[in-house]
């Protein structure tokens, strides 16, 4: 006997199982920038220790072609120097203070003040990354 769209002996497929719920991933914007200076080793390590699944980073190219984690194209706001990131080598940037504008109290497990500037290569294999490539200079 047929009623509606299906017969009494319908072979209609069983309802699909409910989809598996996926947990949203948390990416720390500039690391844990509320606790430590943005885009520093301390900010990144603290964000991961607090449970972030990955990091959102901004990158710039240095004068010697290294990719560094830095939000602004200038050094003015977050270092003790002035000028463009692109006008400095990685070695020159590593000598700058990138933390004191926010805090100079860095826990020992996050490295010293002069080890806070990070490169993309250093972070590449540590966790999931969302990378924003900022303006690249033309050659």
N, C-alpha and C positions, 0 to 999 in steps of 0.2 A: 504494500500500500504506500502511496506517495502523499506526503503532506508537506506543504510549503516547498522549499527548495531541495530537501533531502528526503530520501526514502527511509522507511523504518529500518532498513538494513543498510544504511549509508556507510560508505567507507571513507567518509571525510577524514582528513588528517587530524590528528590530535592537536590541541592548541600548543603553540610554541612555548617552550619553557621561558620563564621570565629572564630577561637579559641579566647577565652578571653585572653587578654594580662595581664600577671602578672608582677608586679614590682619586680625587683631584690631586695633582702634584703641586707642591708649593715651591716656587722659585724665589729666592731672596733677592730683592731688587737692590743692587749695589752691595750685596752681603747684608750683614746685620748692621746697617748704617745708623740705626738708632742708638746702638751701644758703642760702636767704634767708627772711626773715620771710614767713609765709603771707599769701596774698591781696595781695601787693604787686606793683607793676610789675616789680621785679627778679625775683621768684619766677615770675611769668607768662612774662616774656621768656626767662628762663633755661630754663624747662621746654620752651618751643617751640624754642629753639636746640639743646637736647639731643635733640630728635626727637619730643616729644609731639605727638599729632595734634590735641589740644584740651585744654581746661581744665575742671575741675570747680570751680564757684564757689558760694559761699553769698552771699546778698544780704540786705540790710536796707534799710528805708526810713528816710530822715533826716527831721528835723523839717520841712524845706522840700520834702519829697516827692521827693527824689533817691534813686535806687537805687544803693547802694554795695556793693562787694565786701568783705564782712566776715563772719567766721565767728561770733563771739560776739555776743549782743545787748548785751553791756556792753563798755566800753572798757578795763576794768581789767587784763585779762591781756596785751593786746598793744599798749598805748599808754602814754603818759605822763600819762594822765588817768583819771578815774573817771566812772561814770554810764552811761546807756543811749545807744546809737547814735541811737535815735529821738528823743532829747532835744536833739540837736545839728544844726545846719545843715551843709550840705556845706562851706561856707567855714570853719566852725569845725573840722570834722573834718580838713580839709586842713592846718590849722596844727599838728596833733598829730604827734608822733613815733610812727610805726607800725613802725619798723624796729629801733631800738636794743635792744629786748628780745632780739633774735636776733643781729643784727650791725649795726654802723654802717658797715661797709666795703661800699659799693655801687659797682660799676664804673660809670664815667661813661656808658657806652652804655646803662645801665639807668635813667638819670635821677638827680636829686639826692634827698636825704632827704625833702624836702617835696613831691615829685611821685610818691610811692609809693602813695598811696591811689587806688584805681581805682573807676570807676563802671561799671555795666552798659553804659551807652551807649558808653563808650570801648572796651570789649571786644567789643561786639556784632558788628562786621564784621571783626575780626582773625583769628578762628579758630572752630573748632567749640566749642560750650560745652555743658556739663551744668550746669544752674542749679538750686540748691536755694533756694527762697524760704522764708525763715524767718518766724517769727511776725510778722504785720502788725498794727499797732495798729488798733483799731476807731475809726471817726470819730464 
